[in-house]
Amino acid sequence: MIMKRVIKFWVVAMVLGTQAATAQQFDQDRMDRDLAVAENVLSTLLRQEFERRSFFPMEVQGSYRAGYGVTFTLPTDQMPMFWSGENMVVLDGTPGAYSYSFSMTDDEMDPEDEIELKREIEKASKEMERANEEMERASKELKRSQEEMKRSAKEMERADQERRKTEKSHQRMTVGAPRVTAMGKPSDSLRKVYNARIIVAAKNFLTDYGDMISQLAPDEKIIITNQGGGQRWYFNQSEKRSLLRVETTRNDLTQYRQGKITRDQLLAKIKVTNTESSGKVEPDMELLTSIFNRLYRSDLSKNFFIQGQAYYERLNDFGAIVYMQVYSSNQVDDGLFNMPTIALRNVTQEERDKKVKELYPVFEKELIENILEYGRTVKSLKDQEQLVFNVTLTKCKGCGIPADIEVTVKSGVLTDYNTGKVDKKSAIEKISVKRGASQ
């Protein structure tokens, strides 16, 4: 009996040791290198698809989240930011949701960050100028193409009329002449073409180059999307935002490389989400965002708090995304901080960061519970549609907390919880939490 216990102990120890060794094998430097190369490849494929070397003035950004996978974020609809003095104006494309303007120097920014940010602003401004020039050239080319199409159509119409005049009266044309059909707004047509080409480039990237990210687990994903960070920049409020998401798993790529499935079968397995903002004001979503705006004011919250407003975006056949940015403190003179939600004043950076690390898990747990509790008020979503909270977290360098989190729940789960079909514990288990890179 003693011998069996000893053997069992050593077997368990060997398994645990193997697991620990496997975990230690993850090479962050290798992942960073793989992402950098993959970003370049995807960016190149996109430029080639559009046949323009400088069509994308903003770079593709890749990030890895353990247990989830790699996400490559594309510029949102290729619409640039508008800068005015020291402020960035964020133009919201959803009718009924308001535009926002906020200072780029927040309460928690140190002087070095501020200098670096100004450099980034100058760089972004130059990129925006180049993008505007490129888009102006593209607009002129489109206009010339449309004029050429109109001229060609008129010429064909005139030729058809001449043929009709010379034909005998009893003859009929079996094939009608080309007709100029009514065209939608150029922006709608261009967006469809734009999205279709991105999907082609994304699929080619996944099938041909996705496995270059060598350290992914079989069930981890590779995602290419324009959804990220609450990027909602538009020329005017009549514009709609499109959501693109193309994804597959490492396992599907491995099966393709091993010859277990064909390229066509792999392409069929790639999931594509292509939708756009609904352009509607949803009263229940307005109510939900107002609830969270109140819950996370500094006088009511017991952890992190909102400055400004949370806002939402309703996307056809996808669901709704609520964007929030939360803070932990306000910086005062002499480098000290006030933390209003826990009634601390004039604390040092070290004391403030320690409290932030303590508050983060409390905030995440409470956020999930609040989404479950108050998300039940949303009635406009279909059961398979998703309610997503995209939250940018307070800055805390070296604290190890995520820079952002994304909490997702299907509307059907909220309905089942509201009607008593599932209890709170079961409902929470069905809520997905995706944590961003550690700070």
C-alpha positions in Angstrom: 0.0 0.0 0.0 2.8 2.4 0.9 4.6 1.5 -2.3 1.5 2.3 -4.4 1.1 5.6 -2.7 4.8 6.4 -3.4 4.4 5.5 -7.1 1.2 7.5 -7.3 2.9 10.5 -5.7 5.8 10.3 -8.2 3.4 10.0 -11.2 1.5 13.1 -10.1 4.8 15.0 -9.5 6.0 14.0 -12.9 2.8 15.2 -14.6 2.8 18.5 -12.7 6.5 19.0 -13.5 5.8 18.4 -17.2 2.9 20.9 -17.1 5.1 23.5 -15.4 7.9 22.9 -17.9 5.5 23.3 -20.8 4.2 26.5 -19.3 7.7 27.8 -18.9 8.5 27.0 -22.6 6.4 30.0 -23.8 8.8 32.5 -25.3 7.5 36.0 -25.2 10.3 37.3 -27.4 9.4 34.7 -30.0 5.7 35.7 -29.8 6.6 39.3 -30.2 8.7 38.5 -33.3 6.0 36.3 -34.8 3.5 39.0 -34.3 5.7 41.7 -35.9 6.3 39.5 -39.0 2.6 38.5 -39.2 1.6 42.2 -39.0 3.9 43.0 -41.9 2.6 40.1 -44.0 -1.0 41.0 -43.4 -0.4 44.6 -44.1 1.3 43.7 -47.4 -1.5 41.4 -48.5 -4.0 44.2 -47.8 -2.0 46.7 -49.9 -1.7 44.2 -52.7 -5.4 43.4 -52.6 -6.1 47.1 -53.1 -3.2 47.5 -55.5 -2.0 50.5 -53.6 1.4 50.6 -51.7 0.3 53.4 -49.4 -3.5 52.7 -49.1 -3.2 51.9 -45.4 -1.6 54.8 -43.6 -2.1 53.1 -40.2 -0.4 49.9 -39.4 -2.1 46.6 -38.5 -1.7 45.9 -34.8 -1.4 42.3 -33.4 -1.8 41.2 -29.8 -1.7 37.8 -28.0 -4.0 36.9 -25.1 -3.2 33.6 -23.4 -6.0 31.1 -23.6 -7.8 33.2 -26.3 -5.4 33.7 -29.2 -4.1 36.5 -31.5 -6.1 39.4 -32.6 -5.0 41.6 -35.5 -6.8 45.0 -35.4 -7.3 46.9 -38.6 -7.9 50.7 -38.8 -11.6 51.3 -38.4 -13.1 51.8 -41.9 -9.9 53.6 -42.8 -11.4 56.8 -41.5 -8.9 59.2 -39.9 -9.0 61.0 -36.6 -9.7 64.7 -36.5 -7.4 66.8 -34.4 -8.2 70.3 -33.1 -5.5 72.0 -31.1 -4.7 69.9 -28.0 -7.9 67.9 -28.3 -9.0 64.9 -30.3 -12.5 64.9 -31.6 -14.1 61.5 -31.8 -16.9 61.5 -34.2 -19.6 58.9 -33.6 -21.1 57.4 -36.7 -24.3 56.0 -35.1 -27.3 58.4 -35.6 -28.7 59.2 -32.2 -25.5 58.7 -30.3 -23.6 61.8 -29.6 -20.1 63.0 -30.6 -17.5 63.4 -27.9 -14.5 65.6 -27.4 -12.0 65.1 -24.7 -8.5 66.2 -23.7 -5.6 64.0 -24.6 -3.9 64.9 -21.2 -5.6 62.8 -18.6 -5.3 62.9 -14.8 -2.9 60.0 -14.7 -0.4 60.9 -17.4 3.2 61.6 -16.4 5.4 64.1 -18.2 7.2 61.5 -20.2 4.0 60.0 -21.4 2.7 63.5 -22.3 5.8 64.2 -24.4 5.6 60.8 -26.1 1.9 61.4 -26.8 2.5 64.7 -28.4 5.0 63.0 -30.7 2.4 60.4 -31.6 -0.1 63.1 -32.2 2.3 64.9 -34.6 3.0 61.5 -36.3 -0.7 60.7 -36.6 -1.4 64.2 -38.0 1.1 63.6 -40.8 -0.3 60.2 -41.5 -3.8 61.7 -41.6 -2.6 64.3 -44.2 -1.1 61.5 -46.3 -4.3 59.5 -45.9 -6.5 62.5 -46.9 -4.3 63.0 -50.0 -4.6 59.3 -50.9 -8.4 59.3 -50.4 -8.7 62.5 -52.4 -6.9 60.9 -55.3 -9.1 57.7 -54.9 -12.2 59.9 -55.0 -11.1 61.6 -58.2 -10.3 58.3 -59.8 -13.8 57.0 -58.8 -15.4 60.2 -60.2 -13.5 59.8 -63.5 -14.6 56.1 -63.6 -18.2 57.0 -63.0 -18.1 59.7 -65.7 -16.5 57.2 -68.1 -19.2 54.6 -67.3 -21.9 57.2 -68.0 -20.4 58.2 -71.3 -20.1 54.5 -72.3 -23.6 53.9 -71.3 -24.9 56.8 -73.4 -22.9 55.7 -76.4 -24.2 52.2 -76.1 -27.7 53.6 -75.8 -27.3 55.7 -78.9 -25.9 52.8 -80.8 -28.8 50.6 -79.8 -31.3 53.3 -81.0 -29.5 53.4 -84.4 -29.8 49.7 -84.7 -33.5 49.8 -83.9 -34.1 52.4 -86.6 -32.5 50.3 -89.3 -34.3 47.0 -88.4 -37.5 45.9 -90.1 -40.6 46.6 -88.1 -41.5 43.0 -87.5 -38.1 42.1 -86.0 -37.5 42.2 -82.3 -34.3 42.3 -80.3 -33.8 39.1 -78.4 -31.3 40.8 -76.1 -32.0 44.2 -74.7 -29.4 46.9 -74.7 -27.5 47.6 -71.5 -29.2 49.8 -69.1 -27.7 52.1 -66.5 -29.1 51.0 -63.2 -29.6 53.2 -60.2 -26.5 53.3 -58.0 -26.4 53.6 -54.3 -24.5 56.2 -52.5 -20.8 56.0 -53.4 -19.9 55.5 -49.8 -22.1 52.4 -49.5 -20.7 50.9 -52.7 -17.1 51.6 -51.8 -17.6 50.2 -48.3 -18.9 46.9 -49.7 -16.0 46.6 -52.1 -13.6 47.6 -49.4 -14.9 45.0 -47.0 -15.0 42.3 -49.6 -11.3 42.9 -50.4 -10.3 42.9 -46.8 -12.1 39.5 -46.3 -10.2 38.1 -49.3 -6.9 39.3 -47.9 -7.7 38.1 -44.4 -8.6 34.6 -45.7 -5.5 34.4 -47.7 -3.4 35.4 -44.7 -5.1 32.8 -42.5 -4.7 29.9 -44.9 -1.2 30.7 -46.2 0.5 32.4 -43.3 -1.6 31.9 -40.1 0.6 29.0 -38.9 3.7 31.3 -38.7 2.5 32.2 -35.2 4.0 29.1 -33.8 3.2 29.0 -30.1 -0.6 29.0 -30.3 -2.5 26.2 -28.5 -4.8 24.1 -30.7 -8.0 25.8 -29.5 -6.6 29.4 -29.6 -7.8 31.6 -32.4 -6.4 33.9 -35.0 -8.7 36.9 -35.5 -8.6 39.8 -38.0 -11.0 42.5 -37.1 -11.7 46.3 -37.2 -13.2 46.1 -33.8 -11.0 47.4 -31.0 -10.5 50.1 -28.5 -13.8 51.8 -29.2 -12.5 53.2 -32.5 -15.4 55.2 -33.9 -14.0 57.9 -36.2 -16.2 59.3 -38.9 -16.4 62.2 -41.3 -20.0 62.9 -40.3 -22.8 61.3 -38.3 -24.6 60.0 -41.4 -21.8 57.5 -41.9 -22.3 54.0 -40.7 -19.6 51.9 -39.1 -19.0 48.4 -40.4 -17.8 45.5 -38.3 -15.5 43.0 -39.9 -14.3 39.9 -38.1 -12.5 36.9 -39.8 -11.3 34.1 -37.6 -10.1 30.5 -37.4 -8.4 28.2 -34.9 -4.9 26.9 -34.8 -6.3 23.4 -34.9 -8.0 24.0 -38.3 -4.7 25.4 -39.6 -2.8 22.3 -38.4 -5.3 20.0 -40.0 -4.8 21.8 -43.3 -1.0 21.7 -43.1 -1.2 17.9 -42.3 -3.4 17.3 -45.3 -6.4 16.2 -43.3 -8.6 18.9 -44.9 -8.4 20.7 -48.2 -7.9 24.4 -48.7 -11.5 24.8 -49.7 -12.6 23.0 -46.5 -10.4 25.3 -44.4 -11.9 28.3 -46.1 -15.3 27.0 -45.3 -14.4 26.7 -41.7 -13.2 30.3 -41.5 -15.9 32.3 -39.7 -16.7 35.7 -41.2 -18.8 38.4 -39.5 -19.6 41.4 -41.8 -22.2 43.8 -40.5 -22.8 47.5 -39.9 -24.3 49.8 -37.4 -28.1 49.9 -37.5 -28.4 53.6 -37.6 -31.2 53.4 -35.0 -31.6 54.8 -31.5 -32.4 51.8 -29.3 -34.3 53.1 -26.1 -33.3 50.0 -24.1 -29.6 50.5 -25.0 -29.9 54.2 -24.1 -31.3 53.1 -20.8 -28.6 50.5 -20.2 -25.7 53.0 -20.9 -27.4 55.6 -18.6 -27.5 52.9 -15.8 -23.8 52.2 -16.1 -23.0 55.9 -16.3 -24.6 56.2 -12.9 -23.3 53.0 -11.4 -19.7 54.0 -12.0 -19.8 57.6 -11.0 -17.2 58.3 -8.2 -19.9 58.9 -5.6 -21.5 55.5 -6.1 -18.7 53.1 -7.3 -16.5 51.4 -4.7 -13.6 50.7 -7.1 -13.1 52.3 -10.5 -15.1 55.2 -11.9 -16.1 56.8 -15.2 -15.2 60.3 -16.3 -17.2 61.3 -19.3 -19.9 58.9 -20.6 -20.2 55.3 -21.6 -21.8 55.0 -25.1 -23.1 52.2 -27.3 -23.1 50.9 -30.8 -25.8 48.7 -32.3 -24.6 46.4 -35.1 -27.0 44.5 -37.4 -27.0 40.8 -36.9 -24.3 41.0 -34.3 -25.6 42.8 -31.2 -24.5 45.8 -29.3 -21.1 47.1 -28.0 -20.9 49.3 -24.9 -17.7 51.3 -24.6 -16.4 52.5 -21.2 -13.2 54.0 -19.9 -12.6 53.8 -16.1 -10.2 55.5 -13.8 -8.9 54.8 -10.3 -7.7 58.3 -9.2 -7.1 61.9 -9.9 -3.6 63.3 -9.9 -3.1 66.4 -7.8 -0.1 68.7 -7.2 3.3 67.3 -6.1 2.6 63.9 -7.8 0.1 62.8 -5.3 -3.3 61.1 -6.0 -6.9 61.3 -4.7 -8.9 58.1 -5.0 -12.5 59.2 -4.5 -14.2 55.8 -4.6 -12.3 54.6 -1.5 -12.0 58.0 0.2 -8.2 58.3 0.0 -6.5 61.6 -0.5 -2.9 62.6 -1.2 -1.5 59.1 -1.6 1.8 58.4 -3.3 2.2 56.7 -6.7 3.3 53.5 -4.9 0.3 53.5 -2.5 -2.0 54.3 -5.4 -0.7 51.5 -7.6 -1.0 49.0 -4.7 -4.7 50.0 -4.2 -5.3 49.7 -8.0 -4.0 46.1 -8.0 -6.3 45.3 -5.1 -9.3 47.0 -6.7 -9.0 45.4 -10.2 -10.4 41.9 -9.4 -13.2 43.5 -7.4 -14.1 45.7 -10.4 -14.0 42.8 -12.9 -16.3 40.6 -10.7 -18.7 43.5 -10.1 -18.8 44.4 -13.7 -19.8 40.9 -14.8 -22.5 40.8 -12.1 -23.8 44.3 -13.2 -23.9 43.2 -16.8 -25.9 40.2 -15.9 -28.3 42.1 -13.6 -28.9 45.2 -15.7 -28.4 43.6 -19.1 -31.8 42.0 -18.6 -33.3 45.4 -19.4 -32.2 45.1 -23.0 -35.1 43.6 -25.1 -34.1 44.7 -28.7 -31.4 42.0 -29.1 -32.1 38.5 -30.6 -31.2 35.5 -28.6 -28.0 34.7 -30.6 -26.9 38.4 -30.7 -24.3 39.5 -28.2 -24.0 42.2 -25.6 -20.4 43.3 -25.4 -18.7 45.6 -22.9 -15.4 47.0 -24.2 -13.7 48.6 -21.2 -10.4 50.6 -21.2 -8.9 50.3 -17.7 -7.1 52.8 -15.5 -3.4 53.2 -16.2 -1.1 51.4 -13.8 2.4 50.7 -15.2 4.0 47.6 -13.9 0.8 46.6 -11.9 0.1 43.5 -14.0 -3.6 44.4 -14.6 -5.0 44.3 -18.1 -5.0 47.5 -20.2 -8.5 46.6 -21.2 -11.1 43.9 -20.9 -14.0 42.7 -23.1 -17.0 41.0 -21.5 -19.4 39.2 -23.8 -22.7 37.6 -23.1 -25.4 36.3 -25.5 -28.8 37.9 -25.2 -30.4 34.5 -24.8 -28.4 34.0 -21.6 -29.8 37.3 -20.2 -33.3 36.2 -21.1 -32.9 32.8 -19.5 -31.6 34.4 -16.3 -34.4 37.0 -16.3 -37.1 34.3 -16.7 -35.5 32.0 -14.1 -34.4 29.3 -16.5 -30.8 29.5 -15.2 -29.5 30.7 -11.9 -26.9 33.4 -11.4 -23.9 31.0 -11.1 -24.8 29.2 -14.4 -25.4 32.5 -16.2 -22.0 33.9 -15.1 -20.3 30.7 -16.4 -21.7 31.5 -19.9 -20.2 35.0 -19.9 -16.9 35.4 -21.7 -14.1 37.6 -20.4 -11.2 38.6 -22.7 -8.4 40.4 -20.9 -6.0 42.6 -22.8 -2.2 42.8 -22.5 -0.9 43.3 -19.0 0.3 46.8 -18.1 
